[in-house]
Amino acid sequence: MDEERLVSLKELEERLGYQFKEKEWLDRALTHKSFIHQTNASDRVSNEVLEYLGDAVLNLAVSHLLLKKFPEAQEGALSMWRSHLVKRSSLAFFSKQLRLDQYLLFGKSEILDGGAKKTSILANAYEAVIGAIYMDSGYGQALDIVRNHLEPYLGSDDLLPLSNDYKSLLQKFAQKANGLTPQYHVLKESGPEHDKQFQASVMIGGEIKGTGWGRSKKQAEQEAARNALGKFELQSTKSEMF
């Protein structure tokens, strides 16, 4: 690794909140396979194996953190939130927060193809970095880093901005928890034809779990689903919702 690359990675370490004992792990985590193929860099290894490892570490760490924070939550709810946190778009979101795209090494073709903006590549890079931390210091340190990155998003209201499809999220929650399917109903329409407002409700198991307003029926249903999710047991385990 040249001096310029080392200085660059040191900046990233500060953002990560972790200093590597062996910088090669971080460098490898940020080396896309296209860089290896097009530069014939025989002294380098791509981040694919670290990505594979990081995926496993992330799933374990997120499960650990969710169970610690919500010890009375049901398995279905925990599984749903874990899936939401470790899906491609969420990991790409965390990757962008850390600005990993600025440190990734690509081959020319991938650069021209906009690799640094691809959700899949950004998500893979985040997984690879977590895998690199695990290899450098073990699970305890990797868990601490994941906790620092994800802590603000472990509550249901804070997690929702990572998803625009609250209806799908609520459906998965309800089906995994009790095998129930949410039912939506338009309760009210108001306003002139060119500026209508709709109110919708969502029912689960015969009970209204949320209502919402929107400029279309779909928007109103999404808002109703969002409000229902905010009341779900994962946010408050004092009472069962379904």
C-alpha positions as CSV (number, residue, x, y, z in Angstrom):
1,M,0.0,0.0,0.0
2,D,1.3,3.4,-0.9
3,E,1.5,6.4,1.5
4,E,-1.5,8.2,-0.1
5,R,-3.7,5.1,0.3
6,L,-2.6,4.8,4.0
7,V,-3.5,8.4,4.7
8,S,-6.9,7.9,3.0
9,L,-7.7,4.8,5.0
10,K,-6.7,6.6,8.2
11,E,-9.4,9.1,7.5
12,L,-11.9,6.3,7.1
13,E,-10.8,4.7,10.3
14,E,-11.7,7.9,12.2
15,R,-15.2,7.8,10.6
16,L,-15.6,4.1,11.4
17,G,-14.5,4.7,15.0
18,Y,-12.0,1.8,14.7
19,Q,-8.3,1.7,14.1
20,F,-7.1,-1.4,12.3
21,K,-4.1,-3.4,13.6
22,E,-3.5,-4.6,10.1
23,K,-4.5,-2.0,7.5
24,E,-4.5,-4.6,4.8
25,W,-7.8,-5.9,6.0
26,L,-9.5,-2.6,5.5
27,D,-7.8,-2.2,2.1
28,R,-9.0,-5.6,1.0
29,A,-12.5,-4.8,2.2
30,L,-12.6,-1.9,-0.2
31,T,-11.1,-3.6,-3.2
32,H,-13.7,-4.5,-5.8
33,K,-13.1,-7.6,-8.0
34,S,-13.1,-5.4,-11.1
35,F,-9.9,-3.7,-9.8
36,I,-8.2,-7.1,-9.6
37,H,-9.3,-8.2,-13.1
38,Q,-8.4,-5.0,-14.9
39,T,-5.1,-4.2,-13.2
40,N,-3.8,-7.7,-12.9
41,A,-2.9,-6.8,-9.3
42,S,-1.4,-10.2,-8.2
43,D,-0.6,-8.8,-4.7
44,R,-4.3,-7.9,-4.0
45,V,-7.4,-9.9,-3.1
46,S,-10.9,-8.7,-3.7
47,N,-13.5,-8.1,-0.9
48,E,-15.7,-11.0,-1.9
49,V,-14.7,-13.4,0.9
50,L,-14.8,-10.6,3.5
51,E,-18.3,-9.7,2.2
52,Y,-19.4,-13.3,2.8
53,L,-17.9,-13.3,6.3
54,G,-19.3,-9.8,7.1
55,D,-22.8,-11.0,6.1
56,A,-22.7,-13.7,8.8
57,V,-21.2,-11.4,11.4
58,L,-23.8,-8.7,10.7
59,N,-26.7,-11.2,11.0
60,L,-25.4,-12.4,14.4
61,A,-24.6,-8.9,15.7
62,V,-28.0,-7.4,14.7
63,S,-29.8,-10.4,16.2
64,H,-27.7,-9.9,19.4
65,L,-28.5,-6.2,19.6
66,L,-32.3,-6.6,18.9
67,L,-32.6,-9.3,21.5
68,K,-30.8,-7.1,24.0
69,K,-33.0,-4.1,23.3
70,F,-36.3,-6.0,23.0
71,P,-35.9,-9.1,25.3
72,E,-39.6,-9.8,25.3
73,A,-40.3,-9.4,21.6
74,Q,-41.5,-12.4,19.6
75,E,-39.2,-14.2,17.2
76,G,-41.2,-13.2,14.2
77,A,-40.9,-9.5,15.0
78,L,-37.1,-9.8,15.7
79,S,-36.6,-11.7,12.4
80,M,-38.5,-9.0,10.5
81,W,-36.5,-6.1,11.9
82,R,-33.3,-8.0,11.4
83,S,-34.2,-8.6,7.8
84,H,-35.0,-4.9,7.4
85,L,-31.7,-3.8,8.9
86,V,-29.5,-6.1,6.9
87,K,-31.2,-5.8,3.5
88,R,-29.3,-4.4,0.6
89,S,-30.8,-0.9,0.7
90,S,-30.3,-0.5,4.4
91,L,-26.6,-1.6,4.2
92,A,-26.1,0.8,1.3
93,F,-27.5,3.5,3.5
94,F,-25.0,2.8,6.2
95,S,-22.3,2.6,3.6
96,K,-23.1,6.1,2.3
97,Q,-23.1,7.5,5.8
98,L,-19.5,6.3,6.1
99,R,-18.7,7.5,2.6
100,L,-17.3,4.1,1.7
101,D,-17.8,4.9,-2.0
102,Q,-14.9,7.4,-1.8
103,Y,-12.4,4.7,-0.8
104,L,-13.5,1.8,-3.0
105,L,-11.0,0.6,-5.7
106,F,-12.6,-0.2,-9.0
107,G,-11.5,-1.2,-12.5
108,K,-12.1,1.4,-15.2
109,S,-15.1,-0.4,-16.6
110,E,-16.9,-0.4,-13.3
111,I,-16.0,3.2,-12.7
112,L,-17.6,4.1,-16.1
113,D,-20.6,1.9,-15.1
114,G,-21.2,4.0,-11.9
115,G,-20.1,1.2,-9.5
116,A,-19.7,3.6,-6.6
117,K,-23.4,4.4,-6.7
118,K,-24.7,0.9,-7.0
119,T,-26.8,-0.3,-4.1
120,S,-25.4,-3.8,-4.3
121,I,-21.8,-2.8,-4.3
122,L,-22.2,-0.3,-1.5
123,A,-24.0,-3.0,0.6
124,N,-21.3,-5.5,-0.1
125,A,-18.6,-3.0,0.9
126,Y,-20.2,-2.4,4.2
127,E,-20.4,-6.2,4.9
128,A,-16.8,-6.5,3.8
129,V,-15.7,-3.8,6.2
130,I,-17.5,-5.5,9.1
131,G,-15.8,-8.8,8.0
132,A,-12.5,-7.0,8.0
133,I,-13.0,-5.7,11.6
134,Y,-13.9,-9.2,12.7
135,M,-10.7,-10.6,11.2
136,D,-8.6,-7.8,12.7
137,S,-10.1,-7.9,16.3
138,G,-12.8,-10.6,16.6
139,Y,-16.5,-10.6,17.2
140,G,-16.6,-8.3,20.3
141,Q,-15.1,-5.4,18.4
142,A,-17.2,-6.0,15.4
143,L,-20.3,-6.0,17.6
144,D,-19.3,-2.7,19.1
145,I,-18.9,-1.1,15.7
146,V,-22.2,-2.5,14.4
147,R,-23.9,-1.2,17.6
148,N,-22.4,2.3,17.1
149,H,-23.7,2.4,13.5
150,L,-27.1,0.9,14.0
151,E,-28.1,2.1,17.5
152,P,-30.1,5.1,16.2
153,Y,-32.1,2.8,14.0
154,L,-33.0,0.0,16.4
155,G,-36.3,1.6,17.5
156,S,-39.3,1.1,15.2
157,D,-40.0,4.8,14.5
158,D,-36.4,5.4,13.6
159,L,-36.1,2.4,11.4
160,L,-39.1,3.3,9.2
161,P,-37.3,6.0,7.2
162,L,-35.1,3.3,5.7
163,S,-38.2,1.9,3.9
164,N,-40.8,3.7,1.8
165,D,-43.1,0.7,1.6
166,Y,-44.7,0.5,5.0
167,K,-47.5,-1.7,3.7
168,S,-45.1,-4.4,2.7
169,L,-43.3,-4.1,6.0
170,L,-46.5,-4.3,8.1
171,Q,-47.7,-7.3,6.0
172,K,-44.4,-9.2,6.7
173,F,-44.7,-8.3,10.4
174,A,-48.2,-9.5,10.7
175,Q,-47.8,-12.7,8.8
176,K,-44.6,-13.7,10.6
177,A,-46.0,-12.9,14.0
178,N,-49.4,-14.5,13.7
179,G,-50.1,-15.4,10.1
180,L,-52.5,-12.5,9.7
181,T,-53.0,-10.2,6.6
182,P,-53.7,-6.5,7.1
183,Q,-56.9,-5.2,5.5
184,Y,-57.2,-1.6,4.3
185,H,-60.4,0.5,4.0
186,V,-61.0,4.1,2.9
187,L,-62.8,5.8,5.7
188,K,-63.3,9.3,4.3
189,E,-62.7,11.6,1.3
190,S,-62.6,15.4,1.6
191,G,-61.7,18.5,-0.4
192,P,-62.3,19.6,-4.0
193,E,-61.8,17.2,-6.9
194,H,-58.4,18.7,-7.8
195,D,-57.1,18.5,-4.2
196,K,-58.7,15.5,-2.5
197,Q,-57.6,14.1,0.8
198,F,-58.2,10.5,1.8
199,Q,-58.3,8.8,5.2
200,A,-57.6,5.1,5.3
201,S,-57.5,2.5,8.1
202,V,-55.7,-0.8,8.4
203,M,-57.2,-3.7,10.3
204,I,-55.5,-6.8,11.6
205,G,-57.4,-9.6,13.2
206,G,-60.6,-7.5,13.0
207,E,-59.2,-4.5,14.9
208,I,-58.1,-1.1,13.5
209,K,-54.4,-0.8,14.1
210,G,-53.7,2.5,12.4
211,T,-55.2,5.3,10.3
212,G,-53.6,7.8,8.0
213,W,-54.3,10.6,5.6
214,G,-52.9,11.2,2.0
215,R,-53.5,12.8,-1.3
216,S,-54.3,9.4,-2.8
217,K,-55.7,6.2,-1.4
218,K,-52.3,4.6,-1.7
219,Q,-50.7,7.4,0.3
220,A,-53.4,7.1,3.0
221,E,-52.9,3.4,3.2
222,Q,-49.1,3.8,3.5
223,E,-49.6,6.3,6.3
224,A,-52.0,4.0,8.1
225,A,-49.5,1.1,7.8
226,R,-46.7,3.4,9.2
227,N,-48.8,4.4,12.2
228,A,-49.7,0.7,12.8
229,L,-46.0,-0.2,12.8
230,G,-45.3,2.5,15.3
231,K,-47.6,0.8,17.7
232,F,-46.2,-2.6,17.1
233,E,-45.0,-4.7,20.0
234,L,-41.3,-4.2,19.1
235,Q,-41.6,-0.5,20.1
236,S,-43.4,-1.3,23.3
237,T,-43.5,-4.8,24.7
238,K,-46.0,-3.9,27.4
239,S,-49.0,-5.3,25.5
240,E,-49.6,-7.7,22.6
241,M,-50.9,-6.1,19.4
242,F,-52.0,-9.2,17.5
